Amino acid sequence: MANKETEKKVATAEQEVGEIVSRSEQFIENNKKNISFGIIVIAGIIGIILAYNYLYSIPKNKNAAVAIFKGEQYFMKDSFNLALNGNGVDYDGFEQIIKQYSGTKPGNLAKAYAGICYYKTGDLENAIKHLESFKSNDDNIAPAITGLIGDCYVESGDVKQGISFFEKAATQANNDLISPVYLKKAGIAYESLQQYDNAVKAYTTIKEKHAASMEATDIEKYIIRAQLSANK
């Protein structure tokens, strides 16, 4: 029964990963100073992380995996404060798991969960701190977290730093699924800074290197918009 439940969660996670390419952008409207670029789809990140979580069974991580399970349940229910700080009864919270199980995979995973929780509750400083401390070489997880750090910086007003993380995420992913998402985010961010030539470069990279991606289907209008703005 437990195996079937795990397989079901992993299958759901894999399906959510596919959503990462189609629901991340927001258009520039009239007030560029107050622009909100949106975030990389949280459901996609959750799916990636959960899939990763169910891939390991090293004995030394067993207790940590048991400890984090309740937090994952709270996380999936959007109970971010409970997920972070525990319920005072039978769950200690991601913060405590990070401290108690340092050096384990679940302890590392808790950093990503905590970072997303802080992001969702508006604590961008702690979100960045935890997300940057999370370590992963996974081709999907690493760029997703890097991109979310970029969102945190943009929403905190440091658009230039956000762009650097978007570009890093695109390089980390290096594929038609994820890279174009962050290149488009970088382009939109460049436009908000009125750096239209850089925006054109980001959009053109999508057109030339990721022509098979969903983002490429309408990227020409972004290129034209940035070019027209550059020539004003």
Residue frames relative to the residue before (quaternion, step in Angstrom):
aa qw qx qy qz dx dy dz
M 1.0000 0.0000 0.0000 0.0000 0.00 0.00 0.00
A 0.6526 0.5192 -0.3006 0.4627 3.55 1.02 -0.95
N 0.6411 0.5324 -0.3214 0.4497 3.56 1.03 -0.85
K 0.6503 0.5170 -0.3192 0.4560 3.58 0.97 -0.86
E 0.6488 0.5196 -0.3168 0.4568 3.55 1.02 -0.83
T 0.6438 0.5182 -0.3117 0.4688 3.57 1.01 -0.82
E 0.6520 0.5172 -0.3096 0.4600 3.57 0.94 -0.92
K 0.6364 0.5372 -0.3213 0.4508 3.54 1.05 -0.83
K 0.6696 0.5014 -0.2979 0.4598 3.58 0.97 -0.90
V 0.6481 0.5148 -0.3161 0.4637 3.55 0.97 -0.84
A 0.6443 0.5196 -0.3206 0.4605 3.58 0.98 -0.87
T 0.6471 0.5130 -0.3125 0.4695 3.56 1.02 -0.84
A 0.6345 0.5394 -0.3207 0.4512 3.54 1.01 -0.85
E 0.6592 0.5162 -0.3089 0.4511 3.56 0.91 -0.92
Q 0.6371 0.5185 -0.3303 0.4649 3.57 1.04 -0.76
E 0.6681 0.5151 -0.3038 0.4428 3.58 0.98 -0.86
V 0.5606 0.6077 -0.3865 0.4088 3.54 1.13 -0.63
G 0.6407 0.5560 -0.3211 0.4210 3.55 1.01 -0.85
E 0.6233 0.5687 -0.3411 0.4144 3.57 1.15 -0.55
I 0.4937 0.7114 -0.4128 0.2824 3.56 1.23 -0.42
V 0.6991 0.5010 -0.2776 0.4280 3.59 1.12 -0.64
S 0.7688 0.4555 -0.2023 0.4006 3.58 1.05 -0.57
R 0.7851 0.3343 -0.1591 0.4966 3.60 1.17 -0.27
S 0.4917 0.7136 -0.3989 0.3000 3.60 0.95 0.68
E 0.6962 0.5304 -0.2855 0.3904 3.62 1.08 -0.53
Q 0.0625 -0.7302 0.6728 0.1017 3.50 -1.34 0.40
F 0.4480 -0.7127 0.4740 0.2583 3.57 -0.96 0.88
I 0.5161 -0.5880 0.5172 0.3469 3.51 -1.30 0.49
E 0.1589 -0.7762 0.6049 0.0799 3.57 -0.85 0.99
N 0.8233 -0.2885 0.1640 0.4605 3.58 -1.15 -0.45
N 0.7776 0.3283 -0.1761 0.5065 3.59 0.87 -0.92
K 0.2220 -0.8248 0.5074 0.1141 3.55 -0.04 1.28
K 0.6166 0.5681 -0.3562 0.4125 3.59 1.07 -0.62
N 0.7592 0.3541 -0.1893 0.5122 3.55 1.10 -0.69
I 0.3108 0.7960 -0.4790 0.2008 3.52 1.28 0.30
S 0.1551 -0.7524 0.6321 0.1015 3.53 -1.11 0.72
F 0.2902 -0.8059 0.4978 0.1362 3.53 -0.61 1.14
G 0.4830 -0.6386 0.4635 0.3795 3.58 1.19 -0.13
I 0.3930 -0.7003 0.5411 0.2497 3.53 -1.30 -0.11
I 0.5928 -0.5020 0.4594 0.4308 3.50 -1.27 0.23
V 0.6147 -0.6095 0.3413 0.3664 3.54 -0.87 0.92
I 0.4117 -0.7315 0.4896 0.2359 3.54 -0.56 1.21
A 0.6195 0.5524 -0.3551 0.4301 3.56 0.98 -0.74
G 0.6398 0.5253 -0.3255 0.4569 3.54 1.07 -0.75
I 0.6510 0.5033 -0.3149 0.4729 3.55 0.97 -0.86
I 0.6278 0.5331 -0.3357 0.4571 3.56 0.95 -0.89
G 0.6593 0.5254 -0.3101 0.4394 3.56 0.91 -0.93
I 0.6555 0.5111 -0.3075 0.4632 3.54 0.94 -0.94
I 0.6976 0.4811 -0.2842 0.4484 3.55 0.82 -1.00
L 0.6514 0.5074 -0.3254 0.4609 3.56 0.96 -0.82
A 0.6222 0.5303 -0.3458 0.4607 3.56 0.99 -0.80
Y 0.6439 0.5160 -0.3119 0.4710 3.55 0.97 -0.88
N 0.6473 0.5544 -0.3171 0.4160 3.56 0.93 -0.92
Y 0.7336 0.4239 -0.2388 0.4744 3.58 1.00 -0.75
L 0.5615 0.6277 -0.3797 0.3829 3.58 1.25 0.10
Y 0.7417 0.3963 -0.2465 0.4817 3.60 1.11 -0.29
S 0.0302 -0.7955 0.6052 0.0015 3.57 -1.17 0.62
I 0.2334 0.7793 -0.5444 0.2045 3.57 1.12 0.64
P 0.5611 -0.6646 0.3776 0.3177 3.60 -0.73 1.04
K 0.6720 0.5144 -0.3205 0.4256 3.61 0.89 -0.84
N 0.6685 0.4798 -0.2950 0.4857 3.57 1.26 -0.30
K 0.4266 0.7565 -0.4381 0.2319 3.58 1.26 -0.24
N 0.6900 0.4729 -0.2926 0.4632 3.60 0.78 -0.98
A 0.6453 0.5177 -0.3203 0.4615 3.55 1.00 -0.80
A 0.6381 0.5277 -0.3227 0.4585 3.58 1.04 -0.80
V 0.6317 0.5155 -0.3219 0.4812 3.57 1.05 -0.77
A 0.6628 0.5273 -0.3036 0.4364 3.58 0.95 -0.90
I 0.7164 0.4690 -0.2581 0.4475 3.58 0.97 -0.83
F 0.5156 0.6896 -0.4069 0.3050 3.59 1.18 -0.52
K 0.6579 0.5029 -0.3167 0.4626 3.61 0.89 -0.89
G 0.6340 0.5375 -0.3261 0.4503 3.57 1.04 -0.77
E 0.6218 0.5362 -0.3342 0.4628 3.55 1.05 -0.75
Q 0.6330 0.5285 -0.3316 0.4583 3.58 1.04 -0.74
Y 0.6536 0.4916 -0.3083 0.4859 3.57 0.94 -0.87
F 0.6278 0.5559 -0.3212 0.4401 3.57 0.99 -0.87
M 0.6880 0.4883 -0.2789 0.4588 3.57 0.87 -0.95
K 0.6843 0.4502 -0.2711 0.5056 3.58 1.24 -0.47
D 0.4713 -0.6938 0.4120 0.3562 3.58 1.34 0.14
S 0.4323 0.6560 -0.4892 0.3788 3.59 1.15 0.60
F 0.0604 -0.8852 0.4607 0.0243 3.51 0.66 1.19
N 0.6420 0.5184 -0.3385 0.4522 3.61 1.00 -0.69
L 0.6441 0.4959 -0.3163 0.4890 3.58 1.02 -0.77
A 0.6345 0.5342 -0.3283 0.4520 3.56 0.98 -0.84
L 0.6893 0.4903 -0.2696 0.4602 3.57 0.99 -0.86
N 0.8485 0.2558 -0.0579 0.4596 3.54 0.69 -1.16
G 0.5494 -0.6367 0.3904 0.3746 3.60 1.25 -0.06
N 0.4723 -0.6874 0.4867 0.2598 3.52 -1.32 0.23
G 0.5247 -0.6714 0.3920 0.3468 3.57 1.28 0.07
V 0.6984 0.4320 -0.2642 0.5058 3.56 1.28 0.04
D 0.8408 -0.0902 0.1107 0.5222 3.55 0.27 -1.25
Y 0.7232 0.3279 -0.2376 0.5594 3.56 1.24 0.36
D 0.3265 -0.8088 0.4693 0.1381 3.57 -0.71 1.14
G 0.5427 -0.6343 0.4015 0.3766 3.59 1.16 -0.37
F 0.6403 -0.5529 0.3764 0.3777 3.56 -1.19 0.60
E 0.6205 0.5579 -0.3549 0.4216 3.58 0.98 -0.78
Q 0.6870 0.4705 -0.2822 0.4766 3.57 0.92 -0.88
I 0.6169 0.5470 -0.3366 0.4548 3.56 1.08 -0.74
I 0.6123 0.5519 -0.3406 0.4523 3.58 1.03 -0.80
K 0.7026 0.4577 -0.2608 0.4784 3.57 0.95 -0.92
Q 0.7254 0.4758 -0.2511 0.4293 3.55 0.82 -1.04
Y 0.7986 0.2580 -0.1141 0.5317 3.56 1.03 -0.80
S 0.1293 0.8085 -0.5533 0.1532 3.55 1.00 0.85
G 0.7762 0.3259 -0.2504 0.4781 3.55 -0.92 0.91
T 0.6446 0.4736 -0.3296 0.5015 3.57 1.28 -0.08
K 0.6301 -0.5352 0.3961 0.3996 3.57 -1.22 0.37
P 0.6624 0.4759 -0.3335 0.4729 3.65 0.88 -0.75
G 0.6120 0.5449 -0.3515 0.4527 3.60 1.08 -0.66
N 0.6488 0.4917 -0.2990 0.4978 3.55 1.05 -0.79
L 0.6458 0.5306 -0.3118 0.4520 3.56 0.96 -0.89
A 0.6153 0.5632 -0.3415 0.4331 3.57 1.06 -0.77
K 0.5839 0.5736 -0.3715 0.4382 3.61 1.15 -0.55
A 0.6576 0.4953 -0.3066 0.4776 3.58 0.99 -0.82
Y 0.6421 0.5141 -0.3197 0.4703 3.56 0.94 -0.90
A 0.6682 0.5044 -0.3054 0.4536 3.57 0.86 -0.98
G 0.6416 0.5356 -0.3256 0.4421 3.57 0.96 -0.84
I 0.6637 0.4876 -0.3001 0.4813 3.57 0.96 -0.86
C 0.6274 0.5354 -0.3353 0.4553 3.59 1.01 -0.80
Y 0.6613 0.4913 -0.3085 0.4755 3.57 0.92 -0.88
Y 0.6150 0.5379 -0.3463 0.4610 3.57 1.03 -0.75
K 0.6981 0.4872 -0.2716 0.4490 3.55 0.84 -1.00
T 0.7158 0.4078 -0.2557 0.5060 3.60 1.14 -0.52
G 0.6027 -0.6343 0.3248 0.3591 3.57 1.28 0.27
D 0.5420 0.5921 -0.4142 0.4289 3.59 1.25 0.17
L 0.1386 -0.8582 0.4907 0.0584 3.55 0.35 1.29
E 0.6082 0.5677 -0.3554 0.4259 3.59 1.06 -0.70
N 0.7037 0.4325 -0.2610 0.4997 3.58 0.88 -0.93
A 0.5772 0.5747 -0.3754 0.4423 3.57 1.13 -0.60
I 0.6737 0.4875 -0.2895 0.4740 3.57 0.86 -0.98
K 0.6351 0.5528 -0.3244 0.4310 3.57 0.92 -0.93
H 0.7327 0.4261 -0.2425 0.4719 3.59 0.79 -0.99
L 0.6578 0.5097 -0.3214 0.4519 3.57 0.94 -0.81
E 0.6676 0.4928 -0.3065 0.4665 3.59 1.00 -0.75
S 0.6616 0.5011 -0.3144 0.4608 3.61 1.16 -0.48
F 0.5505 0.6051 -0.3887 0.4239 3.58 1.29 -0.29
K 0.1492 -0.8043 0.5730 0.0499 3.57 -0.88 0.95
S 0.2083 0.7619 -0.5946 0.1503 3.56 -0.92 0.94
N 0.2538 -0.7514 0.5907 0.1489 3.53 -1.13 0.72
D 0.4103 0.7273 -0.4604 0.3011 3.57 1.29 0.06
D 0.5236 -0.6873 0.4170 0.2820 3.57 -0.86 1.02
N 0.7098 0.4105 -0.2616 0.5092 3.60 1.17 -0.43
I 0.6825 0.5057 -0.3004 0.4337 3.57 0.87 -0.96
A 0.6738 0.5371 -0.3122 0.4001 3.57 0.75 -1.07
P 0.7211 0.4176 -0.2857 0.4733 3.66 0.71 -0.88
A 0.5976 0.5619 -0.3696 0.4366 3.60 1.09 -0.60
I 0.6822 0.4639 -0.2848 0.4881 3.56 0.92 -0.89
T 0.6266 0.5342 -0.3340 0.4588 3.59 0.98 -0.82
G 0.6588 0.5115 -0.3020 0.4618 3.58 0.97 -0.86
L 0.6505 0.5103 -0.3200 0.4626 3.57 1.01 -0.76
I 0.5850 0.5436 -0.3664 0.4776 3.58 1.12 -0.62
G 0.6245 0.5405 -0.3270 0.4592 3.56 1.03 -0.80
D 0.6391 0.5204 -0.3196 0.4676 3.57 0.98 -0.83
C 0.6307 0.5415 -0.3294 0.4477 3.56 1.01 -0.85
Y 0.6761 0.4870 -0.2995 0.4648 3.58 0.88 -0.91
V 0.6435 0.5203 -0.3293 0.4546 3.59 0.93 -0.85
E 0.7101 0.4617 -0.2681 0.4590 3.56 0.85 -0.95
S 0.6548 0.4772 -0.3163 0.4934 3.58 1.20 -0.38
G 0.6290 -0.5813 0.3084 0.4139 3.58 1.32 0.04
D 0.6179 0.5244 -0.3492 0.4704 3.57 1.27 -0.12
V 0.1107 -0.8551 0.5049 0.0399 3.54 0.47 1.27
K 0.6277 0.5495 -0.3474 0.4281 3.61 0.95 -0.78
Q 0.6670 0.4811 -0.2989 0.4841 3.56 0.94 -0.87
G 0.6115 0.5511 -0.3424 0.4529 3.57 1.07 -0.74
I 0.6361 0.5327 -0.3224 0.4558 3.57 0.97 -0.87
S 0.6428 0.5336 -0.3339 0.4365 3.59 0.93 -0.86
F 0.6771 0.4684 -0.2957 0.4844 3.59 1.04 -0.71
F 0.5987 0.5394 -0.3689 0.4632 3.61 1.07 -0.61
E 0.6792 0.4843 -0.2879 0.4703 3.56 0.91 -0.93
K 0.6254 0.5249 -0.3333 0.4715 3.57 1.05 -0.72
A 0.6439 0.5249 -0.3183 0.4566 3.58 0.97 -0.86
A 0.6445 0.5221 -0.3180 0.4592 3.58 0.98 -0.84
T 0.6613 0.4976 -0.2966 0.4766 3.57 1.02 -0.81
Q 0.6321 0.5387 -0.3230 0.4538 3.57 0.99 -0.86
A 0.6912 0.4809 -0.2855 0.4577 3.57 0.86 -0.96
N 0.0206 0.8544 -0.5188 -0.0207 3.56 0.89 -1.02
N 0.6346 0.4793 -0.3678 0.4819 3.57 0.83 0.98
D 0.6287 -0.5683 0.3892 0.3610 3.56 -1.30 0.28
L 0.5971 0.5918 -0.3565 0.4077 3.58 1.24 -0.27
I 0.8271 0.2438 -0.0768 0.5006 3.53 0.75 -1.08
S 0.6188 0.5986 -0.3552 0.3641 3.60 0.87 -0.91
P 0.6811 0.4968 -0.3253 0.4283 3.65 0.79 -0.85
V 0.5637 0.5955 -0.3874 0.4214 3.59 1.14 -0.60
Y 0.7426 0.4152 -0.2251 0.4749 3.55 0.83 -1.01
L 0.5915 0.5454 -0.3704 0.4642 3.57 1.12 -0.53
K 0.6511 0.4948 -0.3196 0.4787 3.57 1.01 -0.75
K 0.6162 0.5313 -0.3418 0.4703 3.58 1.02 -0.77
A 0.6496 0.5137 -0.3136 0.4645 3.58 0.96 -0.90
G 0.6467 0.5310 -0.3167 0.4466 3.57 0.97 -0.86
I 0.6603 0.4977 -0.2996 0.4759 3.57 0.92 -0.92
A 0.6482 0.5114 -0.3177 0.4662 3.57 1.00 -0.82
Y 0.6263 0.5236 -0.3351 0.4703 3.59 1.00 -0.78
E 0.6382 0.5263 -0.3321 0.4532 3.58 0.96 -0.80
S 0.6458 0.5292 -0.3263 0.4432 3.57 0.99 -0.80
L 0.6845 0.4323 -0.2658 0.5234 3.58 1.25 -0.49
Q 0.4290 -0.7159 0.4277 0.3472 3.56 1.39 0.02
Q 0.4414 0.6391 -0.4872 0.3993 3.55 1.13 0.72
Y 0.0703 -0.8863 0.4574 0.0180 3.50 0.64 1.24
D 0.6058 0.5539 -0.3633 0.4407 3.59 1.07 -0.63
N 0.6551 0.4960 -0.3065 0.4805 3.58 1.01 -0.79
A 0.6101 0.5458 -0.3422 0.4612 3.55 1.11 -0.71
V 0.6372 0.5258 -0.3210 0.4632 3.57 0.97 -0.90
K 0.6430 0.5275 -0.3262 0.4493 3.59 0.96 -0.84
A 0.6586 0.5062 -0.3128 0.4605 3.58 0.91 -0.88
Y 0.6833 0.4806 -0.2858 0.4695 3.57 0.88 -0.94
T 0.6544 0.5206 -0.3147 0.4492 3.57 0.99 -0.84
T 0.5935 0.5596 -0.3611 0.4518 3.58 1.11 -0.63
I 0.6168 0.5261 -0.3380 0.4780 3.57 1.06 -0.72
K 0.6719 0.5189 -0.2885 0.4428 3.55 0.90 -1.00
E 0.7716 0.3963 -0.1937 0.4583 3.56 0.85 -0.99
K 0.7912 0.3312 -0.1618 0.4879 3.60 0.94 -0.84
H 0.7817 0.2393 -0.1305 0.5610 3.56 1.20 -0.42
A 0.0817 0.8587 -0.4990 0.0834 3.54 0.97 0.93
A 0.6725 0.5050 -0.2958 0.4530 3.58 1.14 -0.54
S 0.5472 0.6470 -0.3868 0.3638 3.59 1.25 -0.16
M 0.6264 -0.5314 0.4135 0.3928 3.55 -1.28 0.36
E 0.6298 0.5565 -0.3336 0.4271 3.57 1.02 -0.80
A 0.6354 0.5634 -0.3290 0.4131 3.59 1.10 -0.66
T 0.5474 0.6604 -0.3945 0.3296 3.59 1.14 -0.50
D 0.8060 0.1693 -0.0989 0.5585 3.60 1.06 -0.64
I 0.3404 0.7856 -0.4705 0.2135 3.58 1.23 0.30
E 0.5416 0.6360 -0.4038 0.3729 3.60 1.14 -0.49
K 0.6593 0.5067 -0.3288 0.4476 3.60 0.95 -0.75
Y 0.6104 0.5303 -0.3487 0.4739 3.59 1.15 -0.58
I 0.6342 0.5315 -0.3197 0.4616 3.56 1.01 -0.86
I 0.6736 0.4976 -0.2923 0.4617 3.57 0.87 -0.98
R 0.6438 0.5328 -0.3250 0.4429 3.57 0.95 -0.87
A 0.6801 0.4833 -0.2836 0.4727 3.57 0.92 -0.96
Q 0.6433 0.5230 -0.3228 0.4566 3.59 1.00 -0.80
L 0.6530 0.5057 -0.3135 0.4686 3.57 0.95 -0.85
S 0.6531 0.5089 -0.3127 0.4655 3.57 0.99 -0.82
A 0.6409 0.5387 -0.3164 0.4461 3.56 1.04 -0.78
N 0.7218 0.4493 -0.2320 0.4725 3.58 1.10 -0.73
K 0.4807 0.6760 -0.4449 0.3376 3.60 1.22 -0.02
